[in-house]
Amino acid sequence: MQLTGAEITIRCLQDEGVEYVFGYPGGAVLNIYDELFKQDKVKHVLVRHEQGAVHAADGYSRSSQKIGVALVTSGPGVTNAVTGIATAYMDSVPMVVLTGQVPTHAIGQDAFQECDTVGITRPCVKHNFLVKNVADLAVTIKKAFYLARTGRPGPVLVDIPKDVTQASTEYSYPKTISMRSYNPVTKGHAGQIRKAVQLLLDAKRPMVYAGGGVVLNDASPQLTRLVRLLGFPVTNTLMGLGGFPANDPQFTGMLGMHGTYESNMAMQNCDVLLAVGARFDDRVIGDPVHFQRADRRIIHIDIDPSSISKRVKVDVPIVGYVSEVLDEMIKLVEGSPQRPDAAALKAWWADIKEWQRKDCLRYDRKSKLIKPQYVIEKLYEATGGDAFITSDVGQHQMWAAQYYKFDKPRRWINSGGLGTMGFGLPAAMGVQMAHPDATVACVTGEASIQMCIQELSTCKQYHLPIKIVNLNNRYMGMVRQWQQFFYGNRYAESYMDALPDFVKLAEAYGHVGMKIDKPGDVEGALKEALAQKERLVFIDFITDQTENVFPMVPGGKGLTEMIMAEEL
Amino acid sequence: MRHILSILAENEAGALSRISGLFSARGYNIDSLTVAPTEDPTLSRFTIVTNGSDDVVEQITKHLNKLVEVVKVVDLTEGNHIERELMLVKVRAAGKDRDEMKRLADIFRGRILDVTDKSYTIELTGTGSKLDAFLMAIEPGVILETVRTGASGIGRGERILRI
């Protein structure tokens, strides 16, 4: 049947099984919005800023196995969305962003609300398309979803000019799609896998380093099974938290710039390192020269060949979907008569236990001021460790990662790669839409929460009972920490002046607000907030301004050159 | 080290932008770039001359392969190959100098395509170093204008780049 481009857009979304579109209308997308209005299979969530729309689609994707969709208009709509798109790109989150564009005959003429969307987003998307002909629209949208979810996932943008949404053509949504120029390698090379398993079985001081790739590829069951089979220690990156249960005794904690002492020491002193779905990021390995000084063999499993040997030379690279490669490795390990060297492993674990005795995450529990770490611990207890936790960026993000023990993947939702302040609240909206009955908490700081604060209105409109845990230290905490350690306490522009009364602000948006400044009130406040199943609660915790995140690997230093908390 | 990358890509709008954007975004260098459709009009062939260590070129190649429109990437410098470049050069050639200029063009197997009483426009093809040598052979003051295409390359013998 003959359909307009706008009708086709909506039909494609329906045929893809999309439930929600996060968006904001505008001139270039009016036809699409008209068609959205006329049906009810695809529901629209109206945000208050396009950045919020993309972050919400992002949180929706990260917390589920579905693909979040955002819809924004041309020009300023696109430029507002760029931060969100780049955030998703840096963390390889599958997402489709539909953008309006001025009519094809007006492109390049500095039309009203025109911008070079494809040009501006090219470096921060997995791929983008400009649809010049309505006959290409359905196939392009099909390609967009296919590209978003396969290989290394990522955001894909489809730019749709207004006249294309008006023109008509015969609608047919392809059942399958294949692109001769796009064929990601998904099955690991059998020879490499055998080599890797032999290295692991021969290892004396093995370490497993698992990242976001395990979460994205839903490989947590395989990772858990393999690690338990082998009895090896395992660490997660910031993006990988929850990929292996944090409460399992084989877990040594997060590693990296603010990782645990034992994880970083084990990472540096192991003789065989199994890297799974992680990319040896600068926040994780510290100074690459120092990192590579260690005499160890590295096995690297990743879906993206360009991530392998990019920063650190590896010995056994394996390109493929992490879940499939791990399945093969489990078969080989189970089928092998050889078992890991029990005596060597015992000695290695003894070393690790010695490092764990440093108790690197201890903090002063006797203070009269609220310690931010304490709030996270109480949040963990009050939610039974089972909530979805989104985060903004900074000290609060690190404390949430350190003190909330994630046992399941897709529960920890934060902007790791780009480190986007303002991500937490709109991402929480996306998570709550994907999981309407779950507890969703946004751990944030008073600087970050103000960046997308307008989304409090969206939360009200859609009755999203998010719990905002605001760790308010009246500073941009992480900036202040660096200024204390490396800039002689010169706190340049890191003090948060003229803060609003957050309780009144939350109430102005129709939510519940609480202000807590005594440690004794923390637990009660959290319990009370969580009991409010229907309402968003903003808890403003006034925390100790002097707290710093420890351990810390200073920029440019080796992984084992950590600064530890002062002796208490 | 100098590397010549040959790339087969979908002949679509934006492919050139994407490929050159990749180089600039990641700080890789492009000495020269040439592109045109192949005998299959749906495919374009790019030849990019770049300079970098083996590690850097390996990264470049991996990133190029990641691009959705790129079908195949080959590093011609890894094996036997032929390189050719085209140059058009306009030189001042007046009075006594005209004979000498024609002789030099003949020695380099160039062809004179345009003639005025004061200038010649010479077409020269060959390797980049042959073209460089010609420009060195003639007096610098005499060169009015040069335009070069950058190197195009093809593998020798059975080394064939196709999909």
Interface residues (C-beta under 8 A of the other chain):
Chain A: V118 G119 R122 P123 K126 H127 L130 L147 R152 M179 R180 S181 Y182 D304 P305 S306 S309 K310
Chain B: A9 E10 A13 G14 S17 R18 G21 A25 D55 E58 Q59 K62 H63 N65 K66 V68 E69 V70 V71 I163
